[in-house]
Every structure is written in structure tokens, then in C-alpha cells.
Amino acid sequence: MLASPALRRLSPLLLAISLSACDDAPRFTQAEPGEHLSGGAATVRQFDHNAFSMPSANLTPSRRLDFSVGNSFFRNPWVIAPATTTARDGVGPLLNTNACQNCHVKDGRGHPPAPGANNAVSMLVRLSIPADASAEHARQLQRLGVVPEPVYGGQLQDVSIPGVEPEGKVRVSYDAVPVRFADGTTVELRKPRLEITQLGYGPMHPDTLYSARIAPPMIGLGLLEAIPEAALLANADPEDANGDGIRGRANLVWDDIAGKPVLGRFGWKAGQPNLNQQNFHAFSGDMGLTTSFLPKDDCTAAQTACKAAVNGGEPEVSDNILSLVLFYTRNLAVPARRQVADAQVLEGKGLFHQAGCQGCHTPSFTTAGDAAEPELANQLIRPYSDMLLHDMGDGLADGRAEFQAGPRDWRTPPLWGIGLTETVSGHTQFLHDGRARNLLEAILWHGGEAEAAKQKVLNYDAGQRDALLAFLNSL
């Protein structure tokens, strides 16, 4: 088929694809030109435990120095005030960790606590309550996307400085959920059960909603920020106009600096509009550090010792440090793909498309010419995400809305770098709460708009499943 003169005149991309006459399934016969460069010219060729910690490959030496300085504030612990280390003191009074790197270990993926353990470390728990008709709740919904729990706020902080009681401890246990493939193979999934114990400030609101979230990997965030808004919205189909069952929707979220709703891009439910806001909210919620954008400690009225604690300056994270951390988080490079021309990987790529996974995991975009950093501009990137919200079914539902994201909605996570998770992070625990212990389990938790794709995978035989996983692990 590929030897015909007509097909030889086709573009390299089309030459890489053929269609089966019997099922119209795409068959990828060769790699696309440049397919291994997931992050365009910023892609790095680093495949060891530091694979997620490298600067964009096209940074100049002087810009690499700025990256290194930002890395130091991301990696090194912040300390309790007052301290001689005045540039990085003031952590707490309530917090989840004292360094960004503790959650994003090696700039990679977090994980839930081991069953029975009390220390969540790289997993946090979001808190909220249902809104009533009050003006205050309306204001919180507009600005925060949720109504925080009145005593404990929007996030459980399980660590504190001396003299301040931590908010509580988190335990996770699991129930078994068996899933059977068409060939008889059975996989036992695990469904998490969250328990919050040792509450430090009395009982929570009886209608409190909980959502466990592990820290996502940090690679390629600046490139994702640089995708034109119009390119993302072009894939939205909230009414399913094309009839494919996929209803990608944008989340509109509050921009603290612009003072208006804008497109959400970051977070498990796309609840943050840009990296700067993602960063200063993380400094506040995760580490108890103030910035000029969030100048008050994250203490509720009931937490008097928290309010009385000594601070590390006003703000504790200077605008200069915040800008250096922003530059660092924008320029954590994406590693190149491996084995893009391998026959099994190409077969798996075809199976990925045959199942319809690319309906949400959009393979590629081109970043804007006016990206925030010149190194990130005009890059053909391959994140395998549409950055939109999708209904993922009851199995993954957390029952908690966030701006326009509903209780069953999640943003499509990028897949680039996913095959290096174990190398970098030392585990293969996936999805928003880390319930999936490998990529196959992650696929089998898909439902809602992804139910049809999952059912196709359930009909794949062992060889096809291996090929699909080979493709995913090449990303």
C-alpha cells in the first residue's frame, strides 16, 4: 500500500498513517518528523532521575543562571521566623510542607500516603461546603470557585509550627474494584476511602466536601501557558455538536491580578489561570507564606494562634523571589520521547487513536509567538492534552465543583513524560488522588465521556494492551 506512487507524494505525516480497510483504524507505519521533540526546541535529552529538572534546552547561559536561582527557592526548605535566613523565613503557621520540592519530588509527581499512614506529604485535601444564597458565598464562588469550610478553610493543613495546632491528619485506605477484560484477564482496581482525624479546631461543617489531590509533575508548564487561548477553545464542544460523545469545556476562573474571569489552565480542575497565580496560591496554601498578591496568612477566625504568630516579613516571599520561581516553573523542560519508531510503539499509537483517546488527549499544539518567555514561543509541542474539562464519570467523581468544573469534571492531564514517572519519582501512581498503581489501572478508571474509549481497551487482547502501554511509556 505505501509503495504506490500516489502515497509517496503525500506529506511525511500522512505517510506515517494508513487505514485498515476492515475497521478504519489508523495504522502508524513510521514516526512523524520531529515527533520525539515533545517540547519543540526546548526539549531536553535527559532520561535519568533528573529528567524533569532540566532547563529548557534553548535557554542561554545567562538565562540558565536565573533558572538555577529560581530552582534554589523551589528546592530548599523555608524556615520558621524569625531566623537569620531572612530571604526564606516565615513558613507557616499552618502548612503542608516547607519546600515546593517536597511535594513535587524531583519536579515530578506526588503520591498518596501509604495505607494507614498519617503523613500525606505530597498529597493535599481540598475542602469546601455547598453554597447558600448569601452575598458572601456568592463572592467566594466568584473569586475562589468554592465556598471554603468555615473553620479549616479551603485546604487541610496537616503540619504547623510550634505553638500552633495542626488542622488534622489524613489517612487513606482502599476498597477493591475488579474489572474484567474481554479475554478473561481481571485487574483489581483500588477505590480510596479518605479519613481525616485529629482535628485541631473542632468539628467540620457537616456538609463538608473533600477532594484529595496529589502534586502533578512540573515539566512543560510554560509551554502549556503559551498555547493560544483560541487554540484551546477551538477544541471545546460543550454541546457535543460533532456527536462523538466528548464534550470538552473551558473552565472560567478568577484572575486575581486582572480582576476578572479568564480561561483556567492549571490544577486538576483547571482552577488557576496562569503559573504566577498558581505559584502564589501554592506559597500561601501549601507553605503558609505571604506574597504581595496574598499578603495575609491563611488563618481562619477560629485559628487565633495562627493569626498571632510572628511573620517573616511583609511579604515573606518578595516579588523578586516570586518572579525567579515563576521563571523556573516556566522553563522546566520536557524530555524527548523514546523509541518513537519502534514497531510496538507505533502499533500502540494506532490503538490509542482507535480507542479515541486523542479526543481529549490532543497530541499537539503550536505555542503563541508572544509567549511570556521567548524560548517558549512558536514551538510545535506534543503534550497530549486539550487542557479542557471533561466528565469522567461517577468512579472518579469527587462530588465537588470548582468554578465551572462540576463534581465529575477533571482537566485532561498532559501525558508527556509519563513514561519516566517511575525513573523520576520512584513510583507509578496516577490520577488526581494517586489511586491507579500503573497506567493500565489509570485507563480502567476512565468513565463518562471516556467510557467508550475504555470499553474499546477492555476488548484489546494482551498483545494490544502491551502495545498501548509501550506507546504511553514512550511519551
Backbone hydrogen bonds, N-H to C=O, Kabsch-Sander energy under -0.5 kcal/mol:
donor,donor_aa,acceptor,acceptor_aa,energy
4,S,1,M,-1.3
8,R,4,S,-1.8
9,R,5,P,-0.9
9,R,6,A,-0.7
10,L,7,L,-1.5
15,L,11,S,-2.4
16,A,12,P,-1.0
16,A,13,L,-0.7
17,I,14,L,-1.5
18,S,27,R,-2.2
20,S,25,A,-1.6
24,D,20,S,-1.9
27,R,18,S,-3.2
28,F,26,P,-0.5
28,F,346,L,-0.6
29,T,16,A,-2.7
29,T,27,R,-0.6
30,Q,16,A,-0.8
35,E,32,E,-2.1
37,L,34,G,-1.8
38,S,36,H,-1.6
40,G,37,L,-2.0
42,A,39,G,-1.6
43,T,40,G,-1.7
44,V,334,V,-1.9
46,Q,44,V,-0.7
51,A,48,D,-2.1
53,S,50,N,-1.8
56,S,331,N,-1.2
57,A,42,A,-2.0
59,L,56,S,-1.9
64,R,60,T,-2.2
65,L,61,P,-1.3
66,D,62,S,-1.3
67,F,63,R,-2.0
68,S,64,R,-2.1
69,V,65,L,-2.1
70,G,66,D,-2.4
71,N,67,F,-2.3
72,S,68,S,-1.7
73,F,69,V,-1.3
74,F,70,G,-1.4
75,R,71,N,-2.8
76,N,72,S,-2.2
78,W,98,N,-3.1
79,V,88,R,-2.4
86,T,84,T,-2.0
88,R,85,T,-1.4
89,D,86,T,-0.7
90,G,79,V,-1.9
91,V,79,V,-2.1
92,G,287,M,-2.6
95,L,159,V,-2.5
96,N,286,D,-3.7
97,T,286,D,-1.8
101,Q,74,F,-1.6
102,N,99,A,-1.3
103,C,99,A,-0.6
103,C,100,C,-1.3
104,H,100,C,-2.2
105,V,103,C,-1.4
107,D,104,H,-2.7
108,G,105,V,-2.0
110,G,215,A,-3.5
116,G,172,V,-1.0
117,A,114,A,-2.7
120,A,118,N,-0.8
122,S,120,A,-1.3
124,L,213,R,-2.7
125,V,156,L,-0.5
126,R,124,L,-0.5
126,R,211,S,-3.0
127,L,154,G,-1.9
128,S,209,L,-1.4
129,I,147,V,-2.5
138,A,134,S,-1.8
139,R,135,A,-2.2
140,Q,136,E,-2.4
141,L,137,H,-2.5
142,Q,138,A,-1.9
143,R,139,R,-2.4
144,L,140,Q,-3.2
145,G,140,Q,-1.0
145,G,141,L,-0.7
146,V,140,Q,-0.6
147,V,129,I,-0.6
149,E,153,G,-1.5
153,G,149,E,-2.4
155,Q,152,Y,-0.6
156,L,125,V,-2.6
158,D,156,L,-0.7
159,V,95,L,-2.1
161,I,93,P,-1.8
164,V,161,I,-1.8
167,E,157,Q,-2.3
169,K,197,T,-2.9
170,V,118,N,-1.1
171,R,195,E,-3.0
173,S,193,R,-2.2
175,D,191,K,-2.4
177,V,189,L,-2.6
179,V,187,V,-2.9
181,F,185,T,-3.5
182,A,458,L,-3.0
184,G,181,F,-1.9
187,V,179,V,-3.1
189,L,177,V,-3.0
189,L,187,V,-0.8
191,K,175,D,-3.3
193,R,173,S,-3.3
195,E,171,R,-2.7
197,T,169,K,-2.5
197,T,195,E,-0.5
200,G,167,E,-1.9
201,Y,202,G,-0.5
208,T,205,H,-1.9
209,L,128,S,-3.4
211,S,126,R,-1.7
213,R,124,L,-2.9
214,I,432,H,-2.9
215,A,122,S,-1.9
218,M,107,D,-2.4
220,G,332,L,-3.0
221,L,218,M,-1.1
222,G,329,T,-0.5
222,G,330,R,-0.5
224,L,220,G,-2.1
225,E,221,L,-2.2
226,A,222,G,-1.1
227,I,224,L,-1.0
231,A,228,P,-0.5
232,L,228,P,-1.5
233,L,229,E,-2.7
234,A,230,A,-1.6
235,N,232,L,-1.3
236,A,233,L,-1.2
237,D,248,G,-2.3
240,D,237,D,-2.1
243,G,240,D,-1.4
247,R,245,G,-0.5
249,R,389,L,-1.8
252,L,250,A,-0.5
253,V,251,N,-0.6
253,V,262,V,-3.0
255,D,260,K,-2.4
256,D,254,W,-0.7
259,G,255,D,-2.4
260,K,255,D,-0.8
262,V,253,V,-3.1
264,G,251,N,-3.6
265,R,272,Q,-2.8
266,F,272,Q,-2.6
270,A,267,G,-2.1
272,Q,266,F,-2.1
278,Q,274,N,-2.1
279,N,275,L,-2.7
280,F,276,N,-2.5
281,H,277,Q,-2.0
282,A,278,Q,-1.7
283,F,279,N,-2.7
284,S,280,F,-1.5
285,G,281,H,-3.1
286,D,282,A,-2.1
287,M,282,A,-1.0
287,M,283,F,-0.7
288,G,284,S,-1.3
289,L,283,F,-2.6
291,T,294,L,-1.6
299,C,297,D,-2.2
303,Q,300,T,-1.6
304,T,302,A,-1.2
307,K,303,Q,-1.8
308,A,304,T,-1.6
309,A,305,A,-0.8
309,A,306,C,-0.8
317,V,290,T,-2.5
318,S,316,E,-0.7
322,L,318,S,-2.6
323,S,319,D,-2.1
324,L,320,N,-1.9
325,V,321,I,-2.5
326,L,322,L,-2.1
327,F,323,S,-2.2
328,Y,324,L,-2.2
329,T,325,V,-2.8
330,R,326,L,-2.0
331,N,327,F,-1.2
331,N,328,Y,-0.5
332,L,329,T,-0.5
333,A,54,M,-3.0
333,A,331,N,-0.8
336,A,44,V,-2.5
337,R,36,H,-2.3
338,R,474,S,-1.5
342,D,339,Q,-1.3
346,L,342,D,-2.6
347,E,343,A,-2.2
348,G,344,Q,-2.5
349,K,345,V,-2.2
350,G,346,L,-1.9
351,L,347,E,-2.1
352,F,348,G,-2.4
353,H,349,K,-1.9
354,Q,350,G,-2.7
355,A,351,L,-2.3
356,G,352,F,-0.6
356,G,353,H,-0.5
357,C,352,F,-2.0
359,G,356,G,-1.9
360,C,357,C,-1.6
361,H,357,C,-2.5
362,T,360,C,-2.0
365,F,381,I,-2.0
367,T,379,Q,-2.4
368,A,226,A,-2.9
371,A,368,A,-1.0
376,L,373,E,-1.8
377,A,374,P,-1.3
378,N,368,A,-1.0
379,Q,376,L,-0.6
381,I,365,F,-2.9
381,I,379,Q,-0.8
382,R,38,S,-2.9
384,Y,362,T,-0.6
384,Y,363,P,-1.1
385,S,362,T,-1.6
386,D,360,C,-0.9
389,L,249,R,-3.6
390,H,410,W,-1.8
392,M,390,H,-0.6
392,M,408,R,-2.9
396,L,393,G,-0.5
397,A,393,G,-0.6
397,A,394,D,-0.6
398,D,407,P,-1.8
399,G,407,P,-1.3
400,R,407,P,-0.5
402,E,405,A,-2.4
403,F,145,G,-1.8
405,A,402,E,-2.3
409,D,406,G,-1.4
410,W,390,H,-2.0
411,R,268,W,-2.6
412,T,388,L,-2.0
415,L,383,P,-2.2
416,W,383,P,-1.3
417,G,475,L,-4.2
418,I,415,L,-2.3
420,L,417,G,-1.9
421,T,418,I,-1.4
424,V,420,L,-2.5
425,S,421,T,-3.3
426,G,421,T,-0.6
426,G,422,E,-1.6
427,H,421,T,-0.5
430,F,428,T,-0.6
430,F,436,A,-2.4
434,G,431,L,-1.3
436,A,430,F,-1.5
442,A,438,N,-1.8
443,I,439,L,-2.2
444,L,440,L,-2.1
445,W,441,E,-1.0
445,W,442,A,-0.6
446,H,443,I,-1.6
447,G,392,M,-0.5
449,E,391,D,-3.0
450,A,447,G,-2.5
451,E,448,G,-1.7
454,K,450,A,-2.4
455,Q,451,E,-2.4
456,K,452,A,-1.7
457,V,453,A,-1.9
458,L,454,K,-2.4
459,N,455,Q,-0.7
459,N,456,K,-0.8
460,Y,457,V,-1.7
465,R,461,D,-2.6
466,D,462,A,-2.4
467,A,463,G,-2.0
468,L,464,Q,-2.6
469,L,465,R,-2.4
470,A,466,D,-2.1
471,F,467,A,-2.2
472,L,468,L,-2.3
473,N,469,L,-2.6
474,S,470,A,-0.6
474,S,471,F,-1.1
475,L,471,F,-0.6
475,L,472,L,-1.1
